[in-house]
Amino acid sequence: MASDHENNGGFQAIQEYFQQKSCKSCLRHFRQEGIELLRQEPGVLVVRVTCQSCGHPLGVAIVGTTPRPPKCQPRHGEWTKADQSRLQSKPRISYDDVLEAHSFIQALESDWMKHLPATRR
């Protein structure tokens, strides 16, 4: 459950967001005093926004304050399902394959770039 400190930070961020917006009636920016916290629940703040210049109400906003978890990305060294299906029919890399690649790379001279595939433009 979020603490009061975290929710106050969320409310402050919401105030800052709405202060960047303008009233459609008078075209002035909303001010902090016109952004009122109506209700606070875990992960949600409900605010009322009213223009302090002309009194026109913007309305009520329900704002989620729980951050979304990041999309699951494979960690370094893990295979995605696409990688697994693409590579499952290929033979495993052997110890000898690694030694052969090492020898090949060591033997490259200054013209090593000729071994790279051509890039598309």
C-alpha positions as CSV (number, residue, x, y, z in Angstrom):
1,M,0.0,0.0,0.0
2,A,1.3,3.4,-0.9
3,S,2.2,5.8,1.9
4,D,0.8,9.3,2.4
5,H,4.2,10.7,1.3
6,E,4.1,8.7,-2.0
7,N,0.5,9.8,-2.7
8,N,1.3,13.4,-1.9
9,G,4.1,13.2,-4.5
10,G,1.6,11.7,-6.9
11,F,-0.8,14.6,-6.2
12,Q,2.0,17.1,-6.7
13,A,2.8,15.5,-10.0
14,I,-0.9,15.7,-11.0
15,Q,-1.0,19.4,-10.0
16,E,2.2,20.1,-12.1
17,Y,0.6,18.3,-15.1
18,F,-2.6,20.3,-15.0
19,Q,-0.8,23.5,-14.4
20,Q,0.7,23.0,-17.9
21,K,-2.8,22.9,-19.4
22,S,-5.0,25.8,-20.3
23,C,-8.6,26.6,-19.7
24,K,-10.7,26.4,-22.9
25,S,-12.8,29.3,-21.8
26,C,-10.2,31.9,-20.9
27,L,-7.1,30.3,-22.3
28,R,-5.2,30.8,-19.0
29,H,-3.2,28.1,-17.3
30,F,-4.8,26.2,-14.5
31,R,-3.3,27.1,-11.1
32,Q,-2.4,24.9,-8.2
33,E,-5.3,26.3,-6.1
34,G,-7.8,25.1,-8.7
35,I,-6.6,21.5,-8.5
36,E,-8.4,19.8,-5.6
37,L,-7.8,16.3,-4.2
38,L,-11.3,14.7,-3.8
39,R,-10.4,11.1,-3.0
40,Q,-7.4,9.0,-2.4
41,E,-7.2,5.2,-2.7
42,P,-4.3,2.8,-3.1
43,G,-3.0,3.5,-6.6
44,V,-5.7,6.1,-7.5
45,L,-6.2,9.8,-6.9
46,V,-9.4,11.6,-7.8
47,V,-9.0,15.3,-8.5
48,R,-11.3,18.2,-9.5
49,V,-9.8,20.8,-11.8
50,T,-11.4,24.3,-11.9
51,C,-10.0,27.4,-13.6
52,Q,-9.2,30.0,-10.9
53,S,-9.2,32.8,-13.4
54,C,-12.7,32.4,-14.8
55,G,-14.3,29.7,-12.6
56,H,-14.9,27.3,-15.5
57,P,-14.7,23.7,-14.3
58,L,-12.5,21.3,-16.4
59,G,-14.0,18.4,-14.6
60,V,-13.0,15.4,-12.4
61,A,-10.0,13.3,-13.2
62,I,-9.3,9.8,-11.9
63,V,-5.6,9.3,-12.1
64,G,-3.8,6.0,-11.6
65,T,-0.6,6.4,-9.5
66,T,0.7,2.8,-9.6
67,P,3.4,2.6,-12.1
68,R,3.0,-0.1,-14.8
69,P,5.5,-2.9,-14.5
70,P,8.0,-2.8,-17.4
71,K,7.5,-5.2,-20.2
72,C,9.3,-8.4,-19.6
73,Q,12.5,-8.3,-21.5
74,P,14.8,-11.2,-21.7
75,R,17.9,-10.8,-19.5
76,H,21.3,-11.0,-21.0
77,G,21.9,-14.6,-22.1
78,E,18.3,-15.6,-22.1
79,W,16.5,-16.6,-25.3
80,T,13.1,-15.2,-26.4
81,K,10.5,-17.6,-27.8
82,A,11.2,-16.3,-31.3
83,D,14.9,-17.1,-30.8
84,Q,14.1,-20.5,-29.5
85,S,11.8,-21.4,-32.4
86,R,14.2,-20.0,-35.0
87,L,17.3,-21.8,-33.6
88,Q,15.8,-25.1,-32.3
89,S,16.5,-27.0,-35.5
90,K,20.2,-25.8,-35.6
91,P,22.9,-27.9,-34.1
92,R,24.3,-26.7,-30.8
93,I,27.6,-24.8,-30.8
94,S,30.4,-27.0,-29.7
95,Y,33.6,-26.3,-27.9
96,D,35.5,-26.9,-31.2
97,D,33.2,-24.4,-32.9
98,V,34.3,-21.8,-30.4
99,L,38.0,-22.6,-30.8
100,E,37.6,-22.4,-34.6
101,A,35.9,-19.0,-34.4
102,H,38.6,-17.8,-32.1
103,S,41.4,-18.9,-34.4
104,F,39.5,-17.3,-37.4
105,I,39.2,-14.0,-35.6
106,Q,42.8,-14.0,-34.4
107,A,44.0,-14.6,-38.0
108,L,42.1,-11.5,-39.4
109,E,44.3,-8.7,-40.5
110,S,43.5,-5.0,-41.2
111,D,41.1,-6.0,-44.0
112,W,38.7,-7.8,-41.6
113,M,35.7,-5.7,-42.7
114,K,35.6,-7.7,-46.0
115,H,34.2,-10.6,-44.0
116,L,31.2,-8.6,-42.9
117,P,28.0,-8.9,-44.9
118,A,27.1,-5.9,-47.1
119,T,24.7,-3.5,-45.4
120,R,21.5,-2.3,-47.1
121,R,21.0,1.4,-47.7
